[in-house]
Amino acid sequence: MSWKETAEPVLTRMPSVRRPEGHVPFKRKLGWTAGVLVLYFFLTNIFLYGADTGADAFGQFRSILAGGQGTVLQLGIGPIVTASIVLQLLGGADLLGLDTDDPRDQVLYQGLQKLLVVVMVCLTGLPMVFAGSFLPASESLARTFPGGELGVKWLIFAQIFVGGILILFMDEIVSKWGVGSGIGLFIIAGVSQKLVGGLFAWSGLGGETGLLPTWFAILTGSAENMPSLLTPQGVQYLLIGEGDILAIVTTVLIFAIVVYAESVRVEIPLSHARVKGARGRFPVKLIYASVLPMILVRALQANIQFLGNILNSQLGNDMPAWLGQYSSQGQVSGGLFYYFAPIQTREQWMWWLGGTGNEPWEILLRVGIDLTFMVIGGAIFAIFWVETTDMGPEATAKQIQNSGMQIPGFRQNTGVIEKVMERYIPQVTVIGGALVGLLAVAANMLGTIGDVTGTGLLLTVSITYKIYEEIAEEQLMEMHPMMREMFGG
């Protein structure tokens, strides 16, 4: 008996959001998307009952893992992304034995993914509550709550568990009834919130002052501790200090590069085999796999750092120095976990500014490992993404063949079309994945508005661009219902 037959009774009974039976009007899709977005912001402002404020285990990755520290959505989309990593690795090694073209195997795959998400919620939430100081139990509540401190911790975990399940179904609602995907929507929401705060936040509102109020103060001469702008200190103040011109330039450049890269493509001409004069083009974009594989790479780094934080909280001074060294604030400062920690700010690699506490060779080695991890990891996960989402040469050839199209000058044969696609798709996938990884590291090192991280900014621009394309396509289909039939809607 195969594992599929054993697990089928469980996987086929996993709760799921019902798919729409017919066409969902565009306005209703927008309504579902807006409703889920409002619910997301609402949940990120519901703080965990019984928990005191602790260190954010995913602080440096929060812009791509979404959610909010100390809230019901403490874990964000982390469990969903981690489950996707496990499935992609198992699928890439062909250990699952699932055929995504088979409806039965599709149901099993979706059920397995949900089961893995539930497992990841437990594997991430339990250590966060019981093994670390990330969500310490309130001492005042522990004195009166049944079960004492242990009872309060179980209550905290129960809230985290519910939040992890809620975000799973919110993602499914958007994917089936809304526009785009829930994961992309939550990333856009979190990053946009930081960008707006980084631009417009006024002093005295519980955070750093935004760039626009800062520049208003600089231009009016009312900025505090502002050096003479004609001195080297003044230039540094404007470039990487309070003025942060470098962050503005980097943010604008990332926007421009991603939008440009989305428009760069190789277009393979197509013609209909039976309808004379019916022609089309199959675009192979430079960022063919999109920037979503970057979530998987950063999530893998986040899990490595989370493991380091757990070991540090449990071992303390007994932790081997070669494995990891941590400051009193819980920041990694040496060992293997230091070298595998991604560069997030300029201060972490500009040793000549002081404050890093590490030797230049250590910092350069960390930068090199981060760059290698992102470039190679981006290329590898891009390949996995293309293969598991039916965007590879074989799956694409079948789609073109089933639509009745063919490549002019070639026989109408799936194998022939696949060979043509193999000239472009694998190479473009690797180049696009590596390019996105390089851009993410460069943006982190140079800084961005609101400190949203380069990966978060890349994801936001790319996902927003794709949502724009999807909205334009939906509006076209609403105006011309015959187009919906052509696209199989």
N, C-alpha and C positions, 0 to 999 in steps of 0.2 A: 504494500500500500504506500503510495507516494505521500509527501507532506501536504500536497494540495487536497487530497481526499480527506486527510485527517483534520486539517484546519478549516476546510470549507464550511462546516456547520457554524463555526464561530465567526469567520471572516464575512460570510454572506449575511450575517445578522447584525453586523455593526451598524449603529444608528447613522442615518445620512439624511441630507436635505434632498427632498424630491425634486427631480428635474422637471422643468416646464414641459407640458405635453405639446404645446404648439409654439408659435412665435410670440415672444414677449415684446410688447410695444416699447419703443425707445424711452418714452417718458416714464414708464413703469420701471425700466432698468435704472434710470437716473434716480428714481425714488428709492429703490432698494439700496443703491450705492450710497446715497446721501444718508439714509436711515442707519445703515451699518457704520458709516463714518461718525455720525453723531453718537451712536452707542459706544464706539471705540473711545472717543474723547471723554465720554461720561465715565467709562470704566477706568480710564487712566487717572481719574480724579477721585476714585473711591479707594481710600487707603485701608490697609490691612488692619482689622480690629485685633488689638492685643500685641502688635509689633511696634518696637521702638525703631528709630532711624538707625540704620547701619550702613556699612560700605556697600556701594553698588557693585555687585559681582560682575556685571556686564557694562560698567560705566563707559569704558572707551569704545565699546561696540554698540552702545545703546541706540545710535542713529540708524543702524541697519537691523537691529533685533527688535526695534519698536518697544511698545509697552512703557512702563514707568516704574521707577524704583519705589518700593514700599507700597505699591498699589495692587489691586486684584490682578492686573496684567503684568505682574512682576517678571514673568518669564518671557513675555512678548511672543514673537514668532520663532523663538529659539528652538523649542521642541519640534515644530513643523519642519524647520530647516535641517535640524540634525537627523530627523527621520528620513528626509529626502537624501541626505548624504549617504546614510546606511543603505537605502534602497538603490541608489545609483551605483555604489560600490559593489553591492551584491549582483545587480543587473549587469554591470560592466564585466564582472567575472563569470557571468552566465550561471550563477548558482541558484537562481530562483526557478528557472525553467518555465517562465510565464510568457505567453504569446499575447502581446497587447492588441493584436488584431482579432483575437478570440473574445467574444463578449463575456464568456464565463471567466476567462483569465483576467479580463478588465475588472470585473467585480471583485475577484480575489486580490488583485493588486491594490485597489482602492481600500478594501477592508484591511489589508496588511499595513498599508500606510497609516490608517487611523489607529490601528492597534499599536504600531510603533510610536506614534505621537503620544499616546497615553503612557506608554512605557517611558518615553523620554521626559514627560512631565514629572513622573515619579523619580527618575534617576537624577534629574536636575533639581527638583523642588525639595526632596528629602535631605540631601546634603546641605542645601542652602539654609534650611531651617534648623536641622539637628546637628550638623557637623561644623558649621562655620558661624561667624558673628555677623552675617549679612542681614539677618532679620531677627535680632534678639527679642526675646519675650519681655513684655512689660512687667517690671517687678511689682508694681502696685496691683496689677490684675492677677498676677500669679499667686499672691497671698490669699485671694478670695475665690479664685476659679477652681472648680472641681478638677482634681488631678495636679494642681499646682503648676509649676513651670512646664512640666511635660504636657499637661492638658492644654495649656495655652499654645504650645508649639504645634500640637496636632490641629488645633483650631486654625492657626496661621497656614499650615500646609493645606488644610481643606479648602481655604479661600483661594490659595494659589492654584490648586488642582482645578477648581471650578473655573477660574480665569483662563487656564490653559485649554480646557475643553471649549469654553465659550469662543475663544479666538479661532479655534479650529473650525467651528461651525459658522462663524462670521465670515471666514475666508471662503467656505464652501457656498454660502449664500451669494456672495459677490460673484464668484466664478460661474454660478449657474443662473442667477437671476439678475445680476448687475452688469456693470461695465468693467472690464479688466479683471484683475484678481485681487483678493483681499490682502494678500501679502504685500503686493505692490502698493495698494492703497494705504496700508498702515505705515509703510516706509515713507511714502510721500508726505503723509500727515505729520509724522514725527520730525522729518528733516525740514519741512516747510515751516513748522512751528519754531524751530531753532533759527532758521534763516531770517524770519520776520523779527524774532527777538534780537538777533545779532545786528539787525539794521535799525530798528526803531525803539528798542528798550531804553527808557529814561532812567537816570540814576535815582536811587531811593526806592526802586520797585523790587528789591530782594535779589538782584542779580547784577551782572556787569552792564555797563552803559553801552548802548548800541552805537554803531558807527556814525549814523546821521547826527544824533545829539552830540557825539564826541567832536565831529567836524564842525558843527555849529559853534561849539565852545572854542575850538581852535581858531576859527575864522574871526570870532568876536573877541579873542584874547582872554576869555574867561576860564580857560582850561587850567586845572590845578597842576602844579609841578611841571609846567611846560618849559623846556629849555629853549634857548635861542635857536630858531629854525635854520640859521645860516652856519651852525656849527656841526661837526660830525655827530654829536649827541642829538642834535635836532633832526638831522637826516634819518638817524636810526629810529627816533621817536615817531617820525611820519611813516617810515617804511614798514617796520616790524613792531613798533611800539603802539601807543594809543591810536595813532592814525591808521595803522595797518593797511597801507596802500597795497602791499604785497598780497594780502588776503583778498582784496577787491579784484585785483588783476587776475589772480588764480581762479577765483570763482567765475568770472566772466569768460576766461579762456576755456575752462572745463565745459561750460554751457555751449560755447561756440564749437569746440572740438567734437563733442558728442553729437550735436545736431548735424554737423558736417559729416561725421563718420556714419551717421544713420542714413545719409543721402548718397554715400559712396557705395556703388554696387556694380556687379557684373550681371547684365541682363541677357538671359538665354532666350533666343527667339522661339516661339511656339506657333504652330498652325493646327487647325482642326482637321482631323483625318477625313471627315465626311462633309462638313460645311465649307464650301469653297469661299475663300476670302476672309474667313474668321481667323484672326491672328491674335497673339498675345505675347507676353514676355514673363519669364520666371526670374525674379530678382534674387541674386545672392548677395546680400549686404556684407559690407566689411565687418560689422559687428553682427555676424550671422546668428550666433547663439544668444544675442542680447547680452546685457550686463548682469543678468540674474545669476549666472554661475559664480559671480563675485560674492554673493551672499553665502554660498556654500564654503568658499575659501575662508572668508572672514569668520564664519560660524565655527569652522574647524579651529582657527586660531583662538576664538573666544573660549571654546571648550578646553583647549590646552591651558590657557591662563586661568580658567575656573578651577581646573585640577590643581594647579600650582597654589591658588589661594586656599583651597581646601586642605592641602598638605601643610601649608604654612600655619593655618589656624589650629591644626591638630598636633603638629610636631613642634612648632615654635622654634626655640633655639637648638633643638635636636635635629633639625632638618640639615642634611649635608650641604655644605657651602657650594659644592660643584653643581648641585641640583637647583638651588635657588636661594637667593638672599633677599630679604624683605625689610623695608623700613618700618618704623613704628606706626605709620599711617597705612601700612599694607601695600605699599608700592614696591614692585620688584626692582631690585637694583643690581643683581648679579646672578651668575649661574646659568644653567640651560634655559630656565624659564625667562630670564632676561633677554637672551639672544633670540628666543622665539616670540617675544612680545613685539607687536607691530609698532612702527614709529607713528605717533598720532599728532604730535605738535612739533613746532620748530625748536622749542627749548630742549627736546629730547635728543637732538643731534647737533645743534649748534654749540659745541663745547666751549668755543671762544667767548661766548656770552656769560659763561659761568653757571653754576647751579646744577650741572648734571651729575657731578660726583664720580664720573667714570672716565677712564683713560680714553684718548682719541681712538686708539686701535680697537677698543671694546665697542665704541659707538659705531665705527665704520664696519666692523664685523656684523653688528646687529642690523645696520642698514642693508648690507649685502645679503644677509639671510632673509630679511623681509622682502627685498626686491626679488630674490630668487623664488621665494615661496609664492609670491603673488603672480609672477610672470608664468612660472611653470605650472603652478596650481590653477591659474586662470585658464591656461591652454588645456590642461587635463580635464577639468570640470566642464569646460565648454564642449569637449568631445563627448563626455558622458551625457551632457544635457541634450545635445543634438541627437544622439542615438536613442535616448529614452523618451524623447518627445516627438518621435517620428519625423525628424527633420534631416535625417541622414540620406545619402545617395539612394539606397535601396528603397526606403519608404517614400521618398520624393518621386522616384521613378514610377512606383506603383500608383501614386496619386495622379501624376500626369497621364499615365496610361488609362486609368479608370475614368478620367475626365474626357477622354476621346481626343486629347491633344497629342502632338508629336513634334519632334525637332526637325525642321525642314532639312532635307538632304540626308536623313538617316531613316532606317527602317523603323516601322512602328512596332517596336519590341522593347519589353521592359529591361532586358539585359543591355541593350544598346543605349537606352536612355540613362541607365545607371552608370555605364562607363563614361558617358559625357559628364554626368554630375560629379563623378569622382575626380574629374580634372579640376574642379573648383571648390566644392563644399569642404572637403577635409582641410585643404590648405588655408582657405579663408577662415575656417573655424579656429584653427590654431593661431593664426596671425591676429584675429580679432580678440581672442581670449587673452593672449599675451599683451596686446596693446592696452586693453582695459586694465589689466593688472599693473602695467607701468604707469598709466594715468592715475590710478588710485594711490599708489605710493608717492608719486610726485606731488599730488594735491595735498596729501597728508603732511609732507615735509615742508611745503611752502605755506600751508595754512589756508583756511577758507573762512568766509563770513559765518559767524555764529559757531565756529569750531564743529561743523557738522561732519567732519572727516571726508576724505576724498571719495571713499567708496560710497558713502551715503549720498553725496552730491551726484556722483555718476549714476547711481541707481535712480535718484529722483528725476534727473533730466531725461534719462532714457525711458523710464516707465511713463512719465508724463507725455513724452513724444508718442509712445505707442498707444496710450489711452486717447490722445488726440486723433491718431489715425483710425482707431476703432470707432470713435464717436463720429468721425466723418463718414466712415463706411456704413454705420448704422443709419445716419441721416439719409444717405444715398438710397439705402434699401427701403426706408420709410417712404421716400418720394417715388421710388420706382420698384414696386413689389416684384416685378419680373426679375430684377437683379437678385433678390433673395433666393428665388428658385434656382438661378444659375449657380449661386454660391452654396447651395444645399441648405439654406436656412429654413 
